[in-house]
Amino acid sequence: MENSNLTLLTDLYELTMMQAYYHAEKMGRLTQYAVFDMFYRENPNGGGYSIMAGLDQVVDYIRNLQLTPDDAAYLKDTGIFSNDFIDYLKGISFTGDIYAVSEGTVIFPNEPLIRVKAPIIEAQFIETALLNIINHQSLIATKAARVLWAAQGDTVLEFGLRRAQGPDAGIYGARAAMIGGCHATSNVLAGKRFGIPIRGTHAHSWVMSHESELTAFRQYADLYPHDCILLVDTYDTLRSGVPNAIAIFKEMQEKGITFKNYGIRLDSGDLAYLSKAARKELDAAGFCDAKISASGDLDEYVITDLKAQNACINTWGVGTHLITSKDYPAFGGVYKLAAQTDQAGKWTSQIKLSENPAKVTNPAEKKVFRLYDSLTGKAKVDLVTLADEVINENQDITVFDPLAPWKRMTLKSGAYSARELLEPIFINGRCVYNASNVMKIREKAHNERETLWDEHKRLTRPQTFPVDLSQNLYDLKQEMINLIRKV
């Protein structure tokens, strides 16, 4: 997996369009450049925000674009492509510019996450892989952030590898879950590859393979005295599991072992009732700092309900629902043409119209600015502008809802700060991106979420964060819509 060549990780129509561009150029058509935007239209689960993730793998993919002899032979065998086009592909590499929102950044619908400016044949080539990578990892990072919000400061562990849709989804899903806020993963390969903490306990089979539950617990505690979380629901949680765990903790105490990470795990039954009953037993035995972990088909909604019932759980192992984002399994990122050169080499803006107003694209090469309240540090609005626009923080700025222009807000000079979100990743085909380790990205994502008001972070019916267009971009969009509608 780590060394797999992803050059042909693309949809067929990307290659057929590329061949058409190639042959048009052979007939004397000027090499055409284009700007494409990647963005998405709605947050997963009806949430108020998402988390950008996957850029590091995108960079690796772009750097390693190379058609192998085996790839070329396969394309020839399809009978779809001419020999000279295949020869052209053998030497292809990315020579354009890519700007992107950095990993861990809070993102919102209808703003560019990635801007690609390149020969159109190259920009078209990378579309599918770029969407595949960013869509998946942003989805899982966003789901993890929702679970973390529900956990209210408790430890959250990613336990989903065995239920992920294949090895790559498990590995990169674990990475994304860490960016979204998880504290550790059970995925050992992800831990090795990305330098992230790994955690785990033991399975029911460990208990079942011994002559008694007590013996199983004792042998596990002997091996892992400083990381001793005992699974107590194999036979009977309250009449067997918890009493046997307490007996083992007493034995450890008598041996003079200093407790570090110890406690019990619940994986089934009424987690609210069982955790409260177990907490009473542990406290009565003097083990007030023993942890109670829970697992078993958890998600942000179940955790919220258990919190409302005062469940005595402080560590959550979340698997299937996190690694697959089970209730919202796809992030709707799209890749749309925003501008291109004409035969004279002049840039012209492009727009896609739709009967659905939400699917009308924003034309031209663009920037994205995030405006913050200077007093609170909270994000106020994201503003999408034309690429040559600047924001002067020493001047008042008025922003408005592009779908309801009468909804306006003026930010006073000195009362706000502006941050440009799209950062250079590739310039003229050269990578200028400095990767951060996953734990630093995780910290960045935490800090990013802190810039949002709680109204934007709640799980159900959150307040919509405004993403507005500058007056110049809004006017250009309306002009192009009116022009096309008259044709």
Secondary structure as the mmCIF struct_conf table of DSSP 4:
data_model
#
loop_
_struct_conf.conf_type_id
_struct_conf.id
_struct_conf.beg_label_comp_id
_struct_conf.beg_label_asym_id
_struct_conf.beg_label_seq_id
_struct_conf.end_label_comp_id
_struct_conf.end_label_asym_id
_struct_conf.end_label_seq_id
TURN_TY1_P TURN_TY1_P1 GLU A 2 ASN A 3
TURN_TY1_P TURN_TY1_P2 THR A 7 LEU A 8
BEND BEND1 THR A 10 THR A 10
HELX_RH_AL_P HELX_RH_AL_P1 LEU A 12 LYS A 26
TURN_TY1_P TURN_TY1_P3 MET A 27 GLY A 28
HELX_LH_PP_P HELX_LH_PP_P1 ARG A 29 GLN A 32
STRN STRN1 TYR A 33 TYR A 40
BEND BEND2 ARG A 41 GLU A 42
HELX_RH_3T_P HELX_RH_3T_P1 PRO A 44 GLY A 46
BEND BEND3 GLY A 48 GLY A 48
STRN STRN2 SER A 50 ILE A 51
HELX_RH_AL_P HELX_RH_AL_P2 LEU A 55 ARG A 63
TURN_TY1_P TURN_TY1_P4 ASN A 64 ASN A 64
HELX_RH_AL_P HELX_RH_AL_P3 PRO A 69 THR A 78
TURN_TY1_P TURN_TY1_P5 GLY A 79 GLY A 79
BEND BEND4 PHE A 81 PHE A 81
HELX_RH_AL_P HELX_RH_AL_P4 ASN A 83 LYS A 90
TURN_TY1_P TURN_TY1_P6 GLY A 91 GLY A 91
BEND BEND5 GLY A 96 GLY A 96
STRN STRN3 ASP A 97 VAL A 101
HELX_LH_PP_P HELX_LH_PP_P2 SER A 102 SER A 102
TURN_TY1_P TURN_TY1_P7 GLU A 103 GLY A 104
STRN STRN4 VAL A 106 ILE A 107
TURN_TY1_P TURN_TY1_P8 PRO A 109 ASN A 110
BEND BEND6 GLU A 111 GLU A 111
BEND BEND7 LEU A 113 LEU A 113
STRN STRN5 ILE A 114 PRO A 119
HELX_RH_AL_P HELX_RH_AL_P5 ILE A 120 PHE A 125
TURN_TY1_P TURN_TY1_P9 ILE A 126 ILE A 126
HELX_RH_AL_P HELX_RH_AL_P6 GLU A 127 ALA A 151
TURN_TY1_P TURN_TY1_P10 GLN A 152 GLY A 153
STRN STRN6 THR A 155 GLU A 158
HELX_RH_3T_P HELX_RH_3T_P2 LEU A 161 ARG A 163
BEND BEND8 ALA A 164 GLY A 166
HELX_RH_AL_P HELX_RH_AL_P7 PRO A 167 ILE A 179
TURN_TY1_P TURN_TY1_P11 GLY A 180 GLY A 181
BEND BEND9 HIS A 183 HIS A 183
STRN STRN7 ALA A 184 THR A 185
BEND BEND10 SER A 186 SER A 186
HELX_RH_AL_P HELX_RH_AL_P8 VAL A 188 PHE A 194
TURN_TY1_P TURN_TY1_P12 GLY A 195 GLY A 195
STRN STRN8 ILE A 198 ILE A 198
HELX_RH_AL_P HELX_RH_AL_P9 HIS A 204 MET A 208
TURN_TY1_P TURN_TY1_P13 SER A 209 SER A 209
BEND BEND11 HIS A 210 GLU A 211
HELX_RH_AL_P HELX_RH_AL_P10 GLU A 213 LEU A 223
TURN_TY1_P TURN_TY1_P14 PRO A 225 HIS A 226
STRN STRN9 ASP A 227 LEU A 231
BEND BEND12 THR A 234 TYR A 235
HELX_RH_PI_P HELX_RH_PI_P1 THR A 237 GLY A 241
HELX_RH_AL_P HELX_RH_AL_P11 VAL A 242 GLU A 254
TURN_TY1_P TURN_TY1_P15 LYS A 255 GLY A 256
HELX_LH_PP_P HELX_LH_PP_P3 ILE A 257 PHE A 259
BEND BEND13 LYS A 260 LYS A 260
STRN STRN10 ASN A 261 LEU A 266
BEND BEND14 SER A 268 GLY A 269
HELX_RH_AL_P HELX_RH_AL_P12 LEU A 271 ALA A 284
TURN_TY1_P TURN_TY1_P16 ALA A 285 GLY A 286
TURN_TY1_P TURN_TY1_P17 CYS A 288 ASP A 289
STRN STRN11 LYS A 291 ALA A 294
BEND BEND15 GLY A 296 ASP A 297
HELX_RH_AL_P HELX_RH_AL_P13 GLU A 300 ALA A 308
TURN_TY1_P TURN_TY1_P18 GLN A 309 ASN A 310
STRN STRN12 THR A 315 VAL A 318
HELX_RH_AL_P HELX_RH_AL_P14 THR A 320 ILE A 323
TURN_TY1_P TURN_TY1_P19 THR A 324 ASP A 327
BEND BEND16 TYR A 328 TYR A 328
STRN STRN13 GLY A 333 THR A 341
TURN_TY1_P TURN_TY1_P20 GLN A 343 ALA A 344
BEND BEND17 GLY A 345 GLY A 345
STRN STRN14 TRP A 347 SER A 349
BEND BEND18 GLU A 355 ASN A 356
HELX_RH_3T_P HELX_RH_3T_P3 PRO A 357 LYS A 359
HELX_LH_PP_P HELX_LH_PP_P4 VAL A 360 PRO A 363
BEND BEND19 ALA A 364 GLU A 365
STRN STRN15 LYS A 366 ASP A 373
TURN_TY1_P TURN_TY1_P21 SER A 374 THR A 376
STRN STRN16 ALA A 379 LEU A 386
TURN_TY1_P TURN_TY1_P22 ALA A 387 ASP A 388
TURN_TY1_P TURN_TY1_P23 GLU A 393 ASN A 394
BEND BEND20 GLN A 395 GLN A 395
STRN STRN17 ILE A 397 ASP A 401
TURN_TY1_P TURN_TY1_P24 PRO A 402 LEU A 403
STRN STRN18 ALA A 404 LEU A 411
HELX_LH_PP_P HELX_LH_PP_P5 LYS A 412 LYS A 412
TURN_TY1_P TURN_TY1_P25 SER A 413 GLY A 414
BEND BEND21 ALA A 415 ALA A 415
STRN STRN19 TYR A 416 GLU A 420
STRN STRN20 LEU A 422 ILE A 427
TURN_TY1_P TURN_TY1_P26 ASN A 428 GLY A 429
STRN STRN21 ARG A 430 CYS A 431
HELX_LH_PP_P HELX_LH_PP_P6 ALA A 435 ASN A 437
HELX_RH_AL_P HELX_RH_AL_P15 VAL A 438 GLU A 450
TURN_TY1_P TURN_TY1_P27 THR A 451 THR A 451
BEND BEND22 LEU A 452 LEU A 452
HELX_RH_AL_P HELX_RH_AL_P16 ASP A 454 LYS A 457
BEND BEND23 LEU A 459 ARG A 461
HELX_LH_PP_P HELX_LH_PP_P7 PRO A 462 PRO A 466
STRN STRN22 VAL A 467 LEU A 469
HELX_RH_AL_P HELX_RH_AL_P17 GLN A 471 LYS A 486
#
